[in-house]
Amino acid sequence: MRKIASAAGRKYHAQIPKGKRIVKGFINITKDLCKECHLCIHFCPKGHIMPSKEYNVQGYHPVCVNEENECNGCGICATMCPDVAIEVYRE
């Protein structure tokens, strides 16, 4: 069971059916294509992406993965990326 917040602010427990598992994902970032727009950071619901301190070949600070937060493989970051620098994979 896991707690889910409803629209009214009340919490209830959702049952995950047996045999079903929570989807996990991972992303692959092509750092040389990233132009530091940070749209992926803004739209990631899990906070799995963060800015990097390193420079890429174009002179931008590309984004990188925040290992403290899990990726659920939703693909929003890849959809929002104007440079097609992110690939999303699900387990």
N, CA and C atoms as a LAMMPS dump frame, in Angstrom:
ITEM: TIMESTEP
0
ITEM: NUMBER OF ATOMS
273
ITEM: BOX BOUNDS ff ff ff
-5.0000000000000000e+02 5.0000000000000000e+02
-5.0000000000000000e+02 5.0000000000000000e+02
-5.0000000000000000e+02 5.0000000000000000e+02
ITEM: ATOMS id mol type element x y z
1 1 1 N 0.825 -1.184 0
2 1 2 C 0 0 0
3 1 3 C 0.868 1.245 0
4 2 1 N 0.34 2.298 -0.593
5 2 2 C 1.033 3.561 -0.554
6 2 3 C 0.014 4.675 -0.367
7 3 1 N 0.459 5.761 0.242
8 3 2 C -0.426 6.894 0.493
9 3 3 C -0.475 7.782 -0.737
10 4 1 N -1.681 8.197 -1.069
11 4 2 C -1.881 9.084 -2.201
12 4 3 C -2.733 10.249 -1.727
13 5 1 N -2.341 11.451 -2.07
14 5 2 C -3.117 12.626 -1.686
15 5 3 C -4.233 12.845 -2.693
16 6 1 N -5.419 13.079 -2.203
17 6 2 C -6.541 13.356 -3.086
18 6 3 C -6.62 14.85 -3.352
19 7 1 N -7.523 15.241 -4.226
20 7 2 C -7.664 16.649 -4.576
21 7 3 C -8.149 17.473 -3.389
22 8 1 N -8.92 16.866 -2.494
23 8 2 C -9.441 17.59 -1.34
24 8 3 C -8.423 17.668 -0.213
25 9 1 N -7.241 17.088 -0.389
26 9 2 C -6.202 17.138 0.626
27 9 3 C -6.239 15.966 1.585
28 10 1 N -7.251 15.118 1.498
29 10 2 C -7.309 13.941 2.36
30 10 3 C -6.438 12.845 1.777
31 11 1 N -5.891 12.018 2.62
32 11 2 C -5.029 10.932 2.153
33 11 3 C -5.773 9.608 2.269
34 12 1 N -5.556 8.755 1.313
35 12 2 C -6.128 7.42 1.367
36 12 3 C -5.074 6.436 0.89
37 13 1 N -5.283 5.187 1.166
38 13 2 C -4.332 4.147 0.79
39 13 3 C -4.806 3.477 -0.493
40 14 1 N -3.925 3.402 -1.459
41 14 2 C -4.234 2.732 -2.716
42 14 3 C -3.658 1.328 -2.681
43 15 1 N -4.427 0.397 -3.119
44 15 2 C -3.973 -0.989 -3.184
45 15 3 C -3.321 -1.222 -4.541
46 16 1 N -2.117 -1.746 -4.53
47 16 2 C -1.456 -2.144 -5.768
48 16 3 C -1.792 -3.61 -5.972
49 17 1 N -2.47 -3.941 -7.079
50 17 2 C -2.874 -5.327 -7.293
51 17 3 C -1.676 -6.271 -7.31
52 18 1 N -1.903 -7.493 -6.832
53 18 2 C -0.828 -8.479 -6.836
54 18 3 C -0.411 -8.757 -8.273
55 19 1 N 0.849 -8.961 -8.463
56 19 2 C 1.379 -9.205 -9.796
57 19 3 C 1.73 -7.924 -10.536
58 20 1 N 1.255 -6.801 -10.061
59 20 2 C 1.59 -5.52 -10.669
60 20 3 C 2.781 -4.937 -9.937
61 21 1 N 3.65 -4.255 -10.628
62 21 2 C 4.778 -3.618 -9.989
63 21 3 C 4.835 -2.16 -10.407
64 22 1 N 5.471 -1.383 -9.597
65 22 2 C 5.623 0.029 -9.898
66 22 3 C 6.705 0.171 -10.966
67 23 1 N 6.402 0.94 -11.991
68 23 2 C 7.333 1.105 -13.108
69 23 3 C 8.496 1.988 -12.673
70 24 1 N 9.691 1.537 -12.992
71 24 2 C 10.895 2.321 -12.757
72 24 3 C 11.533 2.585 -14.107
73 25 1 N 12.204 3.693 -14.186
74 25 2 C 12.838 4.036 -15.441
75 25 3 C 14.208 4.632 -15.225
76 26 1 N 14.87 4.919 -16.312
77 26 2 C 16.136 5.625 -16.258
78 26 3 C 16.269 6.447 -17.531
79 27 1 N 17.071 7.5 -17.447
80 27 2 C 17.234 8.38 -18.592
81 27 3 C 18.689 8.419 -19.035
82 28 1 N 18.866 8.661 -20.304
83 28 2 C 20.186 8.822 -20.893
84 28 3 C 20.241 10.237 -21.477
85 29 1 N 21.194 11.037 -21.009
86 29 2 C 21.321 12.428 -21.453
87 29 3 C 22.548 12.556 -22.343
88 30 1 N 22.359 13.044 -23.565
89 30 2 C 23.47 13.345 -24.456
90 30 3 C 23.918 14.761 -24.12
91 31 1 N 24.945 14.86 -23.3
92 31 2 C 25.359 16.147 -22.737
93 31 3 C 25.811 17.151 -23.784
94 32 1 N 26.357 16.682 -24.898
95 32 2 C 26.829 17.61 -25.928
96 32 3 C 25.687 18.28 -26.693
97 33 1 N 24.465 17.725 -26.616
98 33 2 C 23.317 18.337 -27.28
99 33 3 C 22.574 19.323 -26.383
100 34 1 N 22.775 19.226 -25.084
101 34 2 C 22.033 20.039 -24.108
102 34 3 C 22.458 21.506 -24.185
103 35 1 N 21.463 22.406 -24.244
104 35 2 C 21.738 23.846 -24.308
105 35 3 C 21.253 24.577 -23.067
106 36 1 N 21.119 23.875 -21.966
107 36 2 C 20.86 24.482 -20.657
108 36 3 C 19.546 25.269 -20.586
109 37 1 N 18.488 24.768 -21.232
110 37 2 C 17.206 25.467 -21.15
111 37 3 C 16.462 25.127 -19.858
112 38 1 N 16.763 23.991 -19.252
113 38 2 C 16.218 23.527 -17.976
114 38 3 C 14.728 23.24 -18.009
115 39 1 N 14.151 23.053 -19.197
116 39 2 C 12.748 22.661 -19.269
117 39 3 C 12.54 21.286 -18.651
118 40 1 N 13.479 20.386 -18.836
119 40 2 C 13.364 19.036 -18.266
120 40 3 C 13.368 19.087 -16.739
121 41 1 N 14.174 19.96 -16.164
122 41 2 C 14.232 20.102 -14.712
123 41 3 C 12.902 20.64 -14.191
124 42 1 N 12.352 21.609 -14.88
125 42 2 C 11.108 22.234 -14.447
126 42 3 C 9.927 21.267 -14.508
127 43 1 N 9.875 20.424 -15.532
128 43 2 C 8.717 19.562 -15.731
129 43 3 C 8.855 18.157 -15.149
130 44 1 N 10.021 17.773 -14.643
131 44 2 C 10.194 16.435 -14.071
132 44 3 C 9.395 16.322 -12.765
133 45 1 N 8.417 15.423 -12.697
134 45 2 C 7.599 15.323 -11.492
135 45 3 C 8.333 14.716 -10.299
136 46 1 N 9.428 14.041 -10.527
137 46 2 C 10.168 13.379 -9.453
138 46 3 C 11.432 14.128 -9.037
139 47 1 N 11.811 15.184 -9.733
140 47 2 C 13.034 15.918 -9.401
141 47 3 C 14.283 15.104 -9.663
142 48 1 N 14.244 14.287 -10.715
143 48 2 C 15.33 13.364 -11.026
144 48 3 C 16.456 14.017 -11.84
145 49 1 N 16.223 15.233 -12.343
146 49 2 C 17.201 15.909 -13.195
147 49 3 C 17.645 17.196 -12.501
148 50 1 N 18.929 17.488 -12.607
149 50 2 C 19.462 18.707 -11.991
150 50 3 C 20.552 19.298 -12.885
151 51 1 N 20.887 20.574 -12.695
152 51 2 C 21.943 21.173 -13.514
153 51 3 C 23.321 20.649 -13.121
154 52 1 N 24.199 20.589 -14.078
155 52 2 C 25.57 20.124 -13.859
156 52 3 C 26.496 21.32 -13.688
157 53 1 N 27.639 21.086 -13.093
158 53 2 C 28.637 22.154 -12.944
159 53 3 C 29.688 22.087 -14.04
160 54 1 N 29.672 21.021 -14.824
161 54 2 C 30.633 20.853 -15.913
162 54 3 C 30.127 21.554 -17.171
163 55 1 N 31.026 21.803 -18.093
164 55 2 C 30.679 22.4 -19.381
165 55 3 C 30.659 21.312 -20.448
166 56 1 N 29.803 21.48 -21.457
167 56 2 C 29.852 20.581 -22.608
168 56 3 C 30.645 21.244 -23.729
169 57 1 N 30.704 20.645 -24.896
170 57 2 C 31.529 21.172 -25.992
171 57 3 C 31.002 22.495 -26.54
172 58 1 N 29.723 22.807 -26.282
173 58 2 C 29.146 24.061 -26.746
174 58 3 C 29.305 25.187 -25.721
175 59 1 N 29.825 24.867 -24.538
176 59 2 C 30.032 25.875 -23.516
177 59 3 C 28.876 26.045 -22.553
178 60 1 N 27.902 25.133 -22.601
179 60 2 C 26.754 25.176 -21.69
180 60 3 C 26.975 24.229 -20.511
181 61 1 N 26.228 24.449 -19.443
182 61 2 C 26.188 23.506 -18.319
183 61 3 C 25.049 22.53 -18.607
184 62 1 N 25.336 21.314 -19.053
185 62 2 C 24.253 20.373 -19.356
186 62 3 C 23.599 19.861 -18.07
187 63 1 N 22.432 19.28 -18.226
188 63 2 C 21.756 18.696 -17.072
189 63 3 C 22.348 17.312 -16.79
190 64 1 N 22.134 16.843 -15.575
191 64 2 C 22.589 15.507 -15.2
192 64 3 C 21.53 14.871 -14.309
193 65 1 N 21.748 13.629 -13.957
194 65 2 C 20.793 12.852 -13.178
195 65 3 C 21.042 13.059 -11.69
196 66 1 N 19.974 13.259 -10.942
197 66 2 C 20.017 13.34 -9.493
198 66 3 C 19.732 11.941 -8.955
199 67 1 N 20.751 11.249 -8.491
200 67 2 C 20.609 9.857 -8.058
201 67 3 C 19.789 9.696 -6.776
202 68 1 N 19.556 10.793 -6.057
203 68 2 C 18.784 10.706 -4.82
204 68 3 C 17.305 10.47 -5.089
205 69 1 N 16.819 10.855 -6.261
206 69 2 C 15.416 10.676 -6.611
207 69 3 C 15.282 9.635 -7.71
208 70 1 N 14.224 8.834 -7.645
209 70 2 C 14.001 7.79 -8.644
210 70 3 C 13.278 8.339 -9.864
211 71 1 N 13.548 7.744 -10.991
212 71 2 C 12.854 8.06 -12.238
213 71 3 C 11.708 7.065 -12.392
214 72 1 N 10.525 7.554 -12.77
215 72 2 C 9.412 6.645 -12.994
216 72 3 C 9.208 6.344 -14.479
217 73 1 N 10.049 6.893 -15.329
218 73 2 C 9.983 6.589 -16.759
219 73 3 C 8.814 7.243 -17.474
220 74 1 N 8.327 8.373 -16.975
221 74 2 C 7.146 9.01 -17.559
222 74 3 C 7.423 9.598 -18.944
223 75 1 N 8.644 10.053 -19.2
224 75 2 C 9.019 10.58 -20.505
225 75 3 C 8.717 12.047 -20.72
226 76 1 N 8.27 12.751 -19.697
227 76 2 C 7.962 14.172 -19.841
228 76 3 C 9.223 14.964 -20.178
229 77 1 N 10.339 14.618 -19.56
230 77 2 C 11.591 15.336 -19.818
231 77 3 C 12 15.227 -21.286
232 78 1 N 11.871 14.042 -21.857
233 78 2 C 12.241 13.844 -23.263
234 78 3 C 11.286 14.585 -24.189
235 79 1 N 10.021 14.65 -23.816
236 79 2 C 9.037 15.369 -24.618
237 79 3 C 9.304 16.869 -24.599
238 80 1 N 9.716 17.397 -23.462
239 80 2 C 9.93 18.834 -23.317
240 80 3 C 11.265 19.306 -23.878
241 81 1 N 12.224 18.422 -24.044
242 81 2 C 13.56 18.806 -24.496
243 81 3 C 13.541 19.24 -25.966
244 82 1 N 13.828 20.526 -26.253
245 82 2 C 13.807 20.991 -27.637
246 82 3 C 14.995 20.484 -28.456
247 83 1 N 16.033 19.993 -27.798
248 83 2 C 17.24 19.547 -28.49
249 83 3 C 17.323 18.03 -28.615
250 84 1 N 16.32 17.309 -28.196
251 84 2 C 16.252 15.848 -28.234
252 84 3 C 17.516 15.251 -27.607
253 85 1 N 17.862 15.745 -26.432
254 85 2 C 19.071 15.302 -25.752
255 85 3 C 18.79 14.236 -24.703
256 86 1 N 17.514 13.873 -24.483
257 86 2 C 17.168 12.927 -23.421
258 86 3 C 16.421 11.745 -24.011
259 87 1 N 16.843 10.548 -23.613
260 87 2 C 16.155 9.306 -23.954
261 87 3 C 15.684 8.669 -22.674
262 88 1 N 14.456 8.163 -22.656
263 88 2 C 13.872 7.558 -21.467
264 88 3 C 13.671 6.074 -21.711
265 89 1 N 14.06 5.268 -20.734
266 89 2 C 13.902 3.823 -20.793
267 89 3 C 13.151 3.351 -19.553
268 90 1 N 12.331 2.324 -19.693
269 90 2 C 11.602 1.744 -18.568
270 90 3 C 12.064 0.326 -18.328
271 91 1 N 12.062 -0.041 -17.048
272 91 2 C 12.44 -1.414 -16.694
273 91 3 C 11.245 -2.312 -16.753
